[in-house]
């Protein structure tokens, strides 16, 4: 195993953990202010907790996919792209769902 793989896996794991922590903070603390204002400017006050939960879940899904990719890359697997793709596609779909449901549109 060379240094390049270790550095790449370390970066993937760090960004994955960052996304998971950010998702948990937004979800648990209802920290909608961590998002850009245009993402939540039309969200009703009573919908903020539900909106934060769904956005947090979306970020956690992306983070888990990225962490799983890092683990597979550590073993030099050819299947690294599957958790990355699934995590980000599902995460973005959940994010778009939340935007349309609570904000009225994706922008």
C-alpha positions in Angstrom: 0.0 0.0 0.0 1.5 3.3 -1.0 1.4 6.7 0.5 -1.0 8.1 -2.2 -3.7 5.6 -1.3 -3.4 6.3 2.4 -3.6 10.1 1.8 -6.6 9.6 -0.5 -8.4 7.4 2.0 -7.6 9.8 4.8 -9.2 12.7 2.9 -12.2 10.6 2.0 -12.7 9.6 5.6 -12.2 13.1 6.9 -14.7 14.6 4.5 -17.2 11.8 5.1 -17.0 12.3 8.9 -17.4 16.0 8.4 -20.6 15.5 6.4 -21.9 13.1 9.1 -21.1 15.5 11.9 -22.6 18.4 10.0 -25.8 16.3 9.3 -26.1 15.4 13.0 -25.6 19.0 14.1 -28.3 20.3 11.7 -30.6 17.5 12.6 -30.2 17.4 16.4 -29.6 21.1 17.1 -32.0 22.3 14.4 -29.1 24.5 13.1 -30.8 25.6 9.9 -28.5 28.7 10.0 -25.6 26.4 8.9 -27.3 26.3 5.5 -27.4 29.1 3.0 -30.4 31.3 3.5 -31.9 30.6 0.1 -32.3 27.0 1.1 -34.7 27.8 3.9 -36.1 31.2 3.3 -39.6 29.9 2.5 -39.6 27.2 5.2 -42.4 27.8 7.8 -41.2 28.2 11.4 -43.2 25.1 12.5 -41.5 23.0 9.7 -37.9 23.9 10.7 -37.5 20.7 12.9 -38.7 18.4 10.2 -36.7 20.2 7.5 -33.6 20.0 9.6 -34.2 16.3 10.2 -34.5 15.5 6.5 -31.5 17.7 5.5 -29.4 16.1 8.3 -30.3 12.6 7.0 -29.3 13.6 3.5 -25.9 14.8 4.6 -25.4 11.7 6.8 -26.2 9.5 3.8 -23.6 11.3 1.7 -21.0 11.1 4.5 -21.6 7.3 5.1 -21.2 6.7 1.3 -18.0 8.6 1.3 -16.6 6.8 4.4 -17.6 3.4 2.8 -15.8 4.4 -0.3 -12.7 5.2 1.7 -12.8 1.8 3.4 -13.1 0.1 0.0 -10.2 2.2 -1.4 -8.1 1.1 1.6 -8.4 -2.5 0.3 -7.9 -1.3 -3.3 -11.3 -2.6 -4.3 -12.7 -2.0 -7.8 -16.1 -1.5 -6.2 -15.3 1.8 -4.5 -17.7 3.8 -6.8 -20.9 1.9 -5.6 -21.2 3.4 -2.1 -20.0 6.8 -3.4 -22.7 6.9 -6.1 -25.5 5.4 -4.0 -24.7 7.7 -1.1 -24.6 10.9 -3.1 -27.5 10.1 -5.4 -29.8 9.1 -2.5 -28.5 12.0 -0.4 -29.1 14.5 -3.2 -32.6 13.0 -3.8 -33.5 13.4 -0.1 -32.1 16.9 -0.2 -34.2 17.8 -3.3 -37.3 16.2 -1.6 -36.8 18.4 1.5 -36.3 21.5 -0.6 -39.5 20.9 -2.6 -41.6 19.9 0.3 -40.6 22.5 2.9 -39.1 25.4 0.8 -41.5 25.2 -2.2 -38.7 24.7 -4.7 -35.1 23.7 -4.9 -33.9 27.3 -4.9 
